[in-house]
Amino acid sequence: MPDGVHCVDAAGTITAINAAARRMYGYAEAEIVGRSSEILLPVGQRDEIRRLHERALGGEIVPRFAMLQIRRDGAEIPVLMTILPMRHGGDAIANVAFIATAVGKAAREGGMASAREESHPPRHGSSLSVH
């Protein structure tokens, strides 16, 4: 999957991260899993993203929107972000998936796929059901 995906629990802790997100953000899995997801957010966007995270924990899909993320080296990278609630079977939502598509220079430098049109939602294959 070319999109960066990191999963965040209700407390705001990163619980999983895929290889594309590790490349995009510059972290090894052991360096970022278990840390606050705010490490990836510019200070000025943290309150807004917390609100969107809460909406997704309530079962809402937060459609793609433009934002900045922070790499390990402190560089800001523009992404298109979608936030999806996640369930295991019929259980309550305990995690949300943040799906980031790098755009512009970040996409070219990171070897990521270029941003897709807004009208074409990303395809995601997972054993987890998304609601």
C-alpha positions as CSV (number, residue, x, y, z in Angstrom):
1,M,0.0,0.0,0.0
2,P,1.6,3.3,-1.0
3,D,-0.4,5.3,1.6
4,G,1.0,5.8,5.1
5,V,-1.3,4.3,7.7
6,H,-1.0,4.7,11.5
7,C,-3.6,3.5,14.0
8,V,-4.4,5.5,17.1
9,D,-6.3,4.3,20.2
10,A,-8.8,6.4,22.2
11,A,-6.0,7.8,24.4
12,G,-4.1,9.1,21.3
13,T,-1.4,6.5,21.3
14,I,0.0,5.1,18.1
15,T,-0.7,1.4,18.1
16,A,0.5,0.4,14.7
17,I,2.2,1.9,11.6
18,N,2.8,0.5,8.1
19,A,6.0,0.6,6.1
20,A,4.9,3.5,3.9
21,A,4.1,5.7,7.0
22,R,7.5,4.7,8.5
23,R,9.2,5.9,5.4
24,M,7.1,9.1,5.1
25,Y,7.7,10.1,8.8
26,G,11.2,8.8,9.1
27,Y,10.6,6.6,12.2
28,A,11.4,3.0,12.9
29,E,8.4,1.1,14.2
30,A,9.9,0.7,17.7
31,E,10.5,4.5,17.9
32,I,6.9,5.5,17.3
33,V,4.5,2.7,18.3
34,G,3.4,3.5,21.9
35,R,4.0,7.2,21.6
36,S,1.4,10.0,21.3
37,S,0.2,10.6,17.8
38,E,0.7,14.3,18.4
39,I,4.4,13.8,17.6
40,L,3.3,13.8,14.0
41,L,1.2,17.0,14.3
42,P,2.1,20.7,14.1
43,V,1.2,22.4,17.4
44,G,-1.4,24.6,15.7
45,Q,-3.3,21.6,14.3
46,R,-3.5,19.4,17.4
47,D,-6.8,20.6,18.8
48,E,-8.5,20.2,15.4
49,I,-7.1,16.7,14.9
50,R,-8.1,15.7,18.4
51,R,-11.7,16.7,17.5
52,L,-11.6,14.7,14.3
53,H,-10.1,11.7,16.1
54,E,-13.1,11.9,18.6
55,R,-15.5,12.0,15.7
56,A,-13.9,8.8,14.2
57,L,-14.0,7.1,17.6
58,G,-17.8,7.9,17.5
59,G,-18.1,5.9,14.3
60,E,-17.8,8.7,11.7
61,I,-15.6,8.5,8.7
62,V,-13.7,11.8,8.3
63,P,-13.2,12.3,4.6
64,R,-10.0,13.3,2.9
65,F,-8.7,16.7,3.9
66,A,-5.3,18.5,3.4
67,M,-3.0,19.0,6.4
68,L,0.6,19.0,7.4
69,Q,2.4,16.3,9.3
70,I,5.8,16.4,11.0
71,R,8.6,14.1,10.1
72,R,11.1,12.8,12.7
73,D,13.7,15.4,11.4
74,G,11.1,18.2,12.1
75,A,10.3,18.8,8.4
76,E,6.6,19.5,7.6
77,I,5.1,17.4,4.9
78,P,1.8,18.1,3.1
79,V,-0.6,15.1,3.0
80,L,-4.2,14.3,2.2
81,M,-5.6,12.6,5.3
82,T,-8.6,10.3,5.8
83,I,-9.6,9.1,9.3
84,L,-11.5,5.9,9.6
85,P,-13.0,4.2,12.7
86,M,-11.9,0.5,13.1
87,R,-13.6,-2.5,14.6
88,H,-12.7,-6.1,15.2
89,G,-15.9,-8.0,14.3
90,G,-18.8,-6.5,16.3
91,D,-16.7,-4.9,19.0
92,A,-16.8,-1.3,19.9
93,I,-14.5,1.1,18.1
94,A,-11.2,1.2,19.9
95,N,-8.8,2.5,17.2
96,V,-8.9,4.8,14.3
97,A,-6.8,4.6,11.1
98,F,-5.1,7.8,9.9
99,I,-4.5,7.3,6.2
100,A,-2.0,9.8,4.7
101,T,-1.3,10.3,1.1
102,A,1.9,12.4,0.6
103,V,1.4,15.2,-2.0
104,G,3.8,17.3,-4.0
105,K,7.5,17.3,-3.2
106,A,7.0,14.9,-0.3
107,A,5.4,12.3,-2.6
108,R,8.3,12.5,-5.1
109,E,11.1,12.4,-2.5
110,G,9.6,9.6,-0.4
111,G,8.9,7.4,-3.4
112,M,5.2,7.6,-2.5
113,A,2.5,7.5,-5.1
114,S,1.3,10.9,-6.2
115,A,-1.9,12.2,-4.7
116,R,-5.1,10.8,-6.2
117,E,-8.1,12.8,-7.2
118,E,-10.5,13.7,-4.4
119,S,-13.2,11.7,-6.1
120,H,-11.3,8.5,-6.0
121,P,-11.2,7.2,-2.4
122,P,-8.2,5.1,-1.4
123,R,-8.5,1.3,-1.5
124,H,-7.7,-0.4,1.7
125,G,-7.3,-4.1,2.3
126,S,-7.4,-5.2,5.9
127,S,-8.8,-8.0,8.1
128,L,-10.2,-5.2,10.3
129,S,-13.7,-3.9,9.3
130,V,-14.0,-0.2,8.9
131,H,-17.3,1.5,9.8
